[in-house]
């Protein structure tokens, strides 16, 4: 399964670059000694962190993306890989919900301290931005879930999204809590309201 052609200039559009910035910032804020990235994607995050001497280990189902380890976290038991931070950005929605429990088990088992993820959310968003000279800028983002049924979309390969029926933020937070992780923060990227971030820490 070669997905390398997917990650082209159309994929890395302006809004996605804003999400890359948030991926990097959340990891920087945690100051980890070791990182596991699930889902190599276009390689922007891992290459950036490697050049800044972060110890990062990558996992992906697609060997064409050249991860450090080829594996499927949704269908096999992953043991022996541990890091301060485990991150999965725009990855989990590609896993069928009947396999998501196995994937979350693996993620939480690998993390010694934190888990950072981002997911697409099926919402209506309303943005307001004001900037007056000599004053601080003002941003306001309103999010309203569409509450649609989850179904597989061939176009983007998503089985589910946050904001759909049965996959709310509360559902995700509860899923991590029962595995010994509590929510530190969750927020929507203002410049890319399709992406919502979650940072969890081990209790």
Backbone as CSV, one residue per row, in Angstrom:
resi,resn,N_x,N_y,N_z,CA_x,CA_y,CA_z,C_x,C_y,C_z
1,UNK,0.842,-1.199,0.000,0.000,0.000,0.000,0.878,1.251,0.000
2,UNK,1.061,1.830,-1.148,1.923,2.995,-1.278,1.098,4.271,-1.233
3,UNK,1.243,5.009,-0.116,0.513,6.258,0.038,1.398,7.479,-0.171
4,UNK,2.646,7.256,-0.581,3.598,8.360,-0.674,3.149,9.443,-1.645
5,UNK,2.432,9.055,-2.711,1.980,10.045,-3.689,0.893,10.961,-3.133
6,UNK,0.264,10.503,-2.049,-0.792,11.302,-1.421,-0.235,12.575,-0.819
7,UNK,0.998,12.502,-0.303,1.574,13.627,0.418,2.332,14.543,-0.533
8,UNK,1.580,15.342,-1.281,2.153,16.259,-2.252,1.847,17.698,-1.862
9,UNK,2.074,18.623,-2.766,1.876,20.037,-2.437,0.412,20.366,-2.176
10,UNK,-0.513,19.579,-2.764,-1.927,19.812,-2.492,-2.273,19.382,-1.068
11,UNK,-1.605,18.326,-0.599,-1.849,17.840,0.758,-1.353,18.845,1.791
12,UNK,-0.155,19.367,1.595,0.439,20.314,2.542,0.016,21.743,2.209
13,UNK,-1.276,21.994,2.333,-1.805,23.329,2.057,-1.595,24.241,3.266
14,UNK,-1.988,25.484,3.135,-1.734,26.497,4.160,-2.270,26.094,5.528
15,UNK,-3.513,25.628,5.583,-4.118,25.273,6.869,-3.388,24.120,7.540
16,UNK,-2.930,23.159,6.740,-2.220,22.024,7.323,-0.885,22.457,7.909
17,UNK,-0.231,23.427,7.287,1.024,23.925,7.842,0.801,24.557,9.209
18,UNK,-0.353,25.175,9.407,-0.661,25.712,10.728,-0.787,24.586,11.747
19,UNK,-1.341,23.447,11.325,-1.439,22.296,12.217,-0.058,21.732,12.531
20,UNK,0.846,21.744,11.549,2.221,21.301,11.817,2.839,22.147,12.929
21,UNK,2.584,23.430,12.895,3.134,24.325,13.924,2.627,23.915,15.309
22,UNK,1.353,23.581,15.396,0.781,23.171,16.680,1.315,21.811,17.114
23,UNK,1.556,20.917,16.178,2.170,19.631,16.516,3.523,19.863,17.177
24,UNK,4.333,20.677,16.546,5.684,20.956,17.046,5.641,21.658,18.400
25,UNK,4.780,22.659,18.521,4.704,23.423,19.769,4.275,22.540,20.944
26,UNK,3.289,21.686,20.731,2.830,20.830,21.826,3.930,19.888,22.287
27,UNK,4.727,19.386,21.361,5.835,18.513,21.730,6.931,19.308,22.432
28,UNK,7.262,20.473,21.917,8.268,21.328,22.563,7.867,21.637,24.007
29,UNK,6.601,21.953,24.221,6.120,22.326,25.556,6.290,21.199,26.572
30,UNK,6.230,19.953,26.100,6.360,18.802,27.000,7.812,18.440,27.297
31,UNK,8.753,18.959,26.502,10.188,18.740,26.690,10.530,17.256,26.870
32,UNK,10.131,16.408,25.935,10.382,14.970,26.094,11.813,14.577,25.736
33,UNK,12.283,13.497,26.351,13.575,12.929,25.978,13.427,11.937,24.839
34,UNK,12.218,11.418,24.660,11.969,10.450,23.595,10.544,10.612,23.076
35,UNK,10.371,10.341,21.778,9.079,10.544,21.114,8.806,9.360,20.200
36,UNK,7.576,8.901,20.189,7.110,7.942,19.193,6.040,8.632,18.367
37,UNK,6.239,8.636,17.055,5.234,9.197,16.154,4.560,8.054,15.412
38,UNK,3.239,7.975,15.537,2.459,6.967,14.825,1.862,7.623,13.588
39,UNK,2.244,7.132,12.426,1.803,7.734,11.172,2.810,8.756,10.685
40,UNK,3.625,8.363,9.729,4.693,9.247,9.249,4.140,10.422,8.450
41,UNK,3.083,10.171,7.664,2.518,11.231,6.830,3.537,11.769,5.839
42,UNK,3.584,13.071,5.710,4.510,13.696,4.771,5.931,13.792,5.319
43,UNK,6.111,13.426,6.594,7.445,13.432,7.189,7.894,14.775,7.725
44,UNK,7.049,15.776,7.674,7.429,17.122,8.117,7.815,17.126,9.592
45,UNK,6.983,16.528,10.431,7.235,16.566,11.877,8.510,15.822,12.252
46,UNK,8.639,14.589,11.809,9.798,13.784,12.207,11.106,14.382,11.711
47,UNK,11.125,14.887,10.484,12.345,15.489,9.946,12.712,16.759,10.708
48,UNK,11.714,17.541,11.051,11.970,18.777,11.803,12.571,18.451,13.167
49,UNK,11.969,17.474,13.862,12.432,17.133,15.207,13.815,16.490,15.181
50,UNK,14.071,15.660,14.173,15.389,15.022,14.063,16.489,16.062,13.881
51,UNK,16.214,17.083,13.096,17.203,18.128,12.855,17.459,18.969,14.096
52,UNK,16.565,18.866,15.070,16.747,19.574,16.339,17.115,18.617,17.462
53,UNK,17.670,17.478,17.041,18.268,16.489,17.947,17.277,15.849,18.914
54,UNK,16.013,15.765,18.536,15.052,15.013,19.325,15.176,13.529,18.984
55,UNK,15.010,12.691,19.995,15.030,11.244,19.801,13.615,10.799,19.422
56,UNK,13.377,10.584,18.128,12.045,10.236,17.656,12.071,8.924,16.886
57,UNK,11.093,8.072,17.186,10.957,6.759,16.555,9.598,6.728,15.855
58,UNK,9.582,6.347,14.587,8.341,6.415,13.806,7.778,5.034,13.497
59,UNK,6.442,4.946,13.518,5.721,3.728,13.168,4.699,4.052,12.092
60,UNK,4.533,3.151,11.151,3.522,3.349,10.116,3.174,2.005,9.487
61,UNK,1.983,1.922,8.964,1.533,0.701,8.302,2.103,0.579,6.892
62,UNK,2.565,1.708,6.340,3.026,1.754,4.951,4.550,1.785,4.884
63,UNK,5.162,0.722,4.399,6.623,0.660,4.331,7.206,1.632,3.315
64,UNK,6.404,2.097,2.341,6.892,3.056,1.356,7.213,4.419,1.986
65,UNK,6.622,4.686,3.153,6.890,5.949,3.844,8.148,5.869,4.708
66,UNK,8.779,4.705,4.732,10.059,4.474,5.402,10.041,4.809,6.897
67,UNK,9.072,4.232,7.622,9.090,4.418,9.081,10.193,3.569,9.699
68,UNK,10.514,3.835,10.959,11.495,3.010,11.658,10.951,1.604,11.899
69,UNK,9.636,1.492,12.016,9.003,0.193,12.212,7.692,0.142,11.436
70,UNK,7.507,-0.898,10.642,6.256,-1.101,9.915,5.351,-1.970,10.774
71,UNK,4.205,-1.444,11.148,3.268,-2.200,11.973,1.890,-1.561,11.901
72,UNK,0.903,-2.306,12.358,-0.481,-1.837,12.403,-0.920,-1.826,13.859
73,UNK,-1.004,-0.654,14.460,-1.319,-0.564,15.884,-2.752,-0.987,16.191
74,UNK,-3.574,-1.168,15.167,-4.970,-1.538,15.393,-5.214,-3.039,15.317
75,UNK,-4.202,-3.807,14.955,-4.437,-5.237,14.781,-3.338,-6.122,15.360
76,UNK,-2.351,-5.516,16.047,-1.307,-6.327,16.662,-0.873,-5.720,17.980
77,UNK,-0.376,-6.556,18.862,0.091,-6.128,20.178,1.494,-5.541,20.029
78,UNK,1.648,-4.285,20.459,2.950,-3.620,20.369,3.560,-3.574,21.761
79,UNK,4.712,-4.179,21.912,5.376,-4.200,23.213,6.860,-3.908,23.001
80,UNK,7.506,-3.409,24.035,8.938,-3.145,23.970,9.302,-1.786,23.411
81,UNK,8.298,-0.976,23.075,8.545,0.380,22.581,7.925,1.358,23.577
82,UNK,8.758,2.188,24.198,8.278,3.117,25.208,8.937,4.475,24.991
83,UNK,8.192,5.537,25.243,8.755,6.885,25.098,8.010,7.845,26.007
84,UNK,8.609,8.998,26.223,7.958,10.022,27.049,6.653,10.489,26.417
85,UNK,6.693,10.680,25.104,5.523,11.181,24.380,5.213,10.262,23.205
86,UNK,3.949,9.897,23.084,3.457,9.204,21.892,2.499,10.158,21.188
87,UNK,2.723,10.382,19.905,1.862,11.302,19.164,1.291,10.616,17.921
88,UNK,0.085,11.013,17.593,-0.588,10.500,16.393,-1.449,11.635,15.851
89,UNK,-0.983,12.234,14.776,-1.658,13.407,14.232,-2.398,13.052,12.946
90,UNK,-3.714,13.215,12.972,-4.584,12.896,11.825,-4.372,11.444,11.382
91,UNK,-4.408,10.555,12.345,-4.152,9.129,12.088,-5.314,8.240,12.524
92,UNK,-5.797,8.423,13.736,-6.748,7.485,14.337,-8.067,7.396,13.579
93,UNK,-8.446,8.453,12.882,-9.695,8.425,12.117,-9.641,7.453,10.944
94,UNK,-8.435,7.012,10.595,-8.274,6.040,9.511,-8.427,4.601,10.004
95,UNK,-8.702,4.452,11.296,-8.875,3.130,11.894,-10.353,2.877,12.142
96,UNK,-10.830,1.736,11.674,-12.225,1.364,11.885,-12.531,1.328,13.381
97,UNK,-13.714,1.798,13.749,-14.068,1.869,15.165,-14.056,0.513,15.855
98,UNK,-14.252,-0.574,15.105,-14.213,-1.884,15.749,-12.784,-2.327,16.066
99,UNK,-11.782,-1.509,15.663,-10.383,-1.795,15.979,-9.740,-0.692,16.813
100,UNK,-10.491,0.349,17.116,-9.897,1.520,17.772,-9.434,1.217,19.195
101,UNK,-10.106,0.282,19.889,-9.714,-0.056,21.253,-8.303,-0.627,21.296
102,UNK,-7.978,-1.490,20.344,-6.620,-2.058,20.268,-5.590,-0.972,20.010
103,UNK,-5.934,-0.038,19.130,-5.013,1.061,18.823,-4.761,1.924,20.055
104,UNK,-5.809,2.257,20.788,-5.651,3.078,21.993,-4.879,2.335,23.071
105,UNK,-5.098,1.023,23.186,-4.324,0.224,24.140,-2.831,0.324,23.838
106,UNK,-2.473,0.199,22.572,-1.067,0.269,22.181,-0.472,1.641,22.445
107,UNK,-1.220,2.676,22.102,-0.735,4.045,22.316,-0.446,4.292,23.793
108,UNK,-1.384,3.929,24.643,-1.226,4.181,26.079,-0.150,3.293,26.698
109,UNK,0.027,2.094,26.170,1.078,1.208,26.666,2.460,1.766,26.342
110,UNK,2.598,2.381,25.181,3.906,2.893,24.748,4.309,4.176,25.462
111,UNK,3.334,4.928,25.970,3.634,6.235,26.557,3.994,6.143,28.039
112,UNK,5.105,6.756,28.403,5.516,6.820,29.804,4.977,8.066,30.492
113,UNK,4.654,9.096,29.698,4.220,10.355,30.302,3.011,10.983,29.610
114,UNK,3.117,11.198,28.300,2.089,11.974,27.599,1.685,11.349,26.273
115,UNK,0.473,11.677,25.859,-0.030,11.357,24.530,-0.557,12.648,23.917
116,UNK,-0.142,12.922,22.689,-0.618,14.116,21.972,-1.200,13.647,20.644
117,UNK,-2.448,13.990,20.396,-3.078,13.583,19.139,-3.862,14.754,18.553
118,UNK,-4.094,14.675,17.261,-5.036,15.579,16.608,-5.956,14.741,15.735
119,UNK,-7.171,15.219,15.578,-8.189,14.495,14.831,-9.021,15.466,14.015
120,UNK,-9.623,14.989,12.936,-10.562,15.847,12.202,-11.872,15.926,12.978
121,UNK,-12.543,17.037,12.877,-13.833,17.153,13.538,-14.889,17.638,12.544
122,UNK,-16.024,16.984,12.590,-17.116,17.284,11.679,-18.008,18.340,12.323
123,UNK,-17.670,19.592,12.089,-18.353,20.690,12.768,-18.606,21.858,11.813
124,UNK,-19.525,22.708,12.243,-19.661,24.026,11.640,-18.779,24.965,12.454
125,UNK,-18.004,25.802,11.800,-17.141,26.734,12.528,-17.390,28.165,12.064
126,UNK,-17.349,29.060,13.032,-17.539,30.485,12.760,-16.365,31.229,13.386
127,UNK,-15.633,31.960,12.565,-14.431,32.636,13.022,-14.592,34.156,12.960
128,UNK,-14.058,34.785,13.988,-14.048,36.253,14.026,-12.653,36.701,14.443
129,UNK,-12.103,37.619,13.680,-10.760,38.114,13.965,-10.741,39.629,13.812
130,UNK,-10.263,40.290,14.871,-10.196,41.747,14.838,-8.795,42.197,15.224
131,UNK,-8.288,43.178,14.509,-6.979,43.749,14.850,-7.048,45.247,14.656
132,UNK,-6.908,45.957,15.782,-6.922,47.412,15.775,-5.526,47.900,16.139
133,UNK,-4.977,48.854,15.409,-3.639,49.368,15.726,-3.509,49.774,17.187
134,UNK,-2.377,49.393,17.790,-2.029,49.696,19.177,-2.758,48.820,20.192
135,UNK,-3.609,47.921,19.729,-4.334,47.015,20.616,-4.028,45.565,20.223
136,UNK,-4.206,44.666,21.184,-4.015,43.252,20.901,-5.104,42.751,19.963
137,UNK,-4.755,41.763,19.167,-5.741,41.170,18.270,-6.763,40.375,19.079
138,UNK,-7.943,40.213,18.506,-9.017,39.486,19.178,-9.497,38.373,18.261
139,UNK,-9.513,37.134,18.799,-9.973,35.985,18.032,-11.134,35.315,18.753
140,UNK,-12.097,34.889,17.975,-13.229,34.156,18.529,-13.597,33.035,17.562
141,UNK,-13.647,31.814,18.080,-13.976,30.652,17.260,-15.155,29.916,17.883
142,UNK,-16.227,29.786,17.129,-17.411,29.070,17.589,-17.517,27.753,16.837
143,UNK,-17.696,26.668,17.597,-17.758,25.329,17.022,-19.106,24.692,17.343
144,UNK,-19.773,24.166,16.315,-21.044,23.474,16.498,-20.954,22.105,15.827
145,UNK,-21.032,21.010,16.597,-20.966,19.665,16.003,-22.122,19.423,15.034
146,UNK,-21.830,18.719,13.943,-22.866,18.399,12.958,-23.671,17.162,13.356
147,UNK,-23.089,16.325,14.238,-23.775,15.136,14.757,-24.254,14.212,13.639
148,UNK,-23.383,13.950,12.693,-23.699,13.017,11.622,-23.307,11.601,12.021
149,UNK,-23.848,10.631,11.324,-23.469,9.244,11.551,-22.084,9.002,10.960
150,UNK,-21.293,8.180,11.649,-19.983,7.818,11.128,-20.123,6.830,9.983
151,UNK,-19.413,7.079,8.907,-19.363,6.139,7.790,-18.044,6.357,7.051
152,UNK,-17.614,5.324,6.351,-16.327,5.396,5.669,-16.412,6.291,4.434
153,UNK,-15.469,7.214,4.327,-15.388,8.094,3.169,-14.169,7.692,2.346
154,UNK,-14.407,7.175,1.161,-13.324,6.721,0.307,-12.368,7.854,-0.047
155,UNK,-12.902,9.066,-0.170,-12.091,10.208,-0.608,-10.948,10.499,0.351
156,UNK,-11.230,10.484,1.648,-10.169,10.803,2.606,-9.822,9.637,3.529
157,UNK,-10.499,8.516,3.359,-10.170,7.335,4.143,-10.546,7.409,5.606
158,UNK,-11.526,8.252,5.944,-11.938,8.404,7.335,-13.094,7.470,7.670
159,UNK,-12.962,6.761,8.794,-14.051,5.938,9.301,-14.919,6.705,10.292
160,UNK,-14.336,7.699,10.933,-15.064,8.470,11.938,-14.362,9.805,12.152
161,UNK,-15.075,10.738,12.759,-14.515,12.049,13.081,-15.125,12.534,14.394
162,UNK,-14.404,13.388,15.083,-14.917,14.000,16.300,-16.129,14.874,15.941
163,UNK,-17.159,14.796,16.760,-18.361,15.580,16.494,-19.464,14.786,15.842
164,UNK,-19.147,13.566,15.392,-20.173,12.689,14.843,-20.856,11.923,15.969
165,UNK,-21.950,11.270,15.651,-22.684,10.504,16.654,-21.827,9.344,17.149
166,UNK,-21.616,9.296,18.454,-20.840,8.217,19.050,-19.360,8.476,19.173
167,UNK,-18.865,9.543,18.563,-17.433,9.857,18.647,-17.243,11.332,19.021
168,UNK,-17.756,11.673,20.170,-17.635,13.039,20.683,-16.308,13.215,21.416
169,UNK,-16.012,14.432,21.814,-14.823,14.683,22.620,-14.912,13.930,23.938
170,UNK,-16.116,13.900,24.540,-16.302,13.196,25.814,-15.989,11.709,25.666
171,UNK,-16.376,11.132,24.546,-16.092,9.720,24.293,-14.596,9.471,24.251
172,UNK,-13.848,10.336,23.574,-12.408,10.165,23.456,-11.723,10.343,24.806
173,UNK,-12.111,11.376,25.535,-11.516,11.641,26.846,-11.774,10.477,27.797
174,UNK,-12.984,9.934,27.764,-13.329,8.779,28.600,-12.507,7.556,28.210
175,UNK,-12.261,7.386,26.911,-11.478,6.247,26.425,-10.053,6.287,26.959
176,UNK,-9.464,7.485,27.029,-8.109,7.606,27.569,-8.110,7.512,29.087
177,UNK,-9.146,8.025,29.723,-9.207,8.008,31.189,-9.225,6.577,31.717
178,UNK,-9.961,5.696,31.057,-10.021,4.308,31.529,-8.705,3.576,31.307
179,UNK,-7.802,4.193,30.547,-6.465,3.615,30.330,-5.402,4.335,31.157
180,UNK,-5.848,5.166,32.096,-4.921,5.802,33.023,-4.347,7.120,32.568
181,UNK,-5.050,7.834,31.678,-4.584,9.136,31.203,-5.671,10.188,31.412
182,UNK,-5.256,11.368,31.835,-6.209,12.459,32.005,-5.919,13.577,31.014
183,UNK,-6.957,14.311,30.660,-6.815,15.394,29.691,-6.123,16.596,30.311
184,UNK,-5.098,17.091,29.631,-4.414,18.320,30.041,-5.038,19.515,29.341
185,UNK,-5.242,19.377,28.037,-5.885,20.444,27.279,-6.419,19.905,25.967
186,UNK,-7.419,20.589,25.454,-7.979,20.273,24.144,-8.390,21.586,23.499
187,UNK,-8.071,21.733,22.222,-8.414,22.979,21.544,-8.469,22.776,20.037
188,UNK,-9.203,23.648,19.380,-9.305,23.649,17.926,-8.338,24.670,17.358
189,UNK,-7.667,24.309,16.288,-6.745,25.246,15.631,-7.564,26.334,14.953
190,UNK,-7.314,27.569,15.299,-8.099,28.680,14.754,-7.974,28.752,13.237
191,UNK,-6.750,28.585,12.741,-6.510,28.705,11.299,-6.929,27.459,10.528
192,UNK,-7.217,26.377,11.250,-7.638,25.126,10.613,-8.646,24.447,11.537
193,UNK,-9.871,24.931,11.528,-10.880,24.471,12.483,-11.332,23.040,12.241
194,UNK,-10.831,22.409,11.195,-11.116,21.004,10.938,-10.289,20.104,11.853
195,UNK,-9.229,20.659,12.457,-8.331,19.883,13.310,-8.482,20.276,14.775
196,UNK,-8.670,19.276,15.620,-8.757,19.495,17.060,-7.646,18.698,17.736
197,UNK,-6.954,19.333,18.702,-5.827,18.713,19.401,-6.221,18.285,20.814
198,UNK,-5.575,17.198,21.272,-5.751,16.697,22.628,-4.374,16.376,23.204
199,UNK,-4.142,16.813,24.443,-2.917,16.473,25.156,-3.323,15.758,26.447
200,UNK,-2.830,14.523,26.610,-3.124,13.725,27.793,-1.844,13.463,28.579
201,UNK,-1.997,13.277,29.875,-0.844,12.871,30.697,-1.206,11.642,31.526
202,UNK,-0.187,10.837,31.781,-0.383,9.616,32.539,-0.641,9.936,33.994
203,UNK,-1.629,9.328,34.553,-1.996,9.599,35.943,-1.081,8.800,36.886
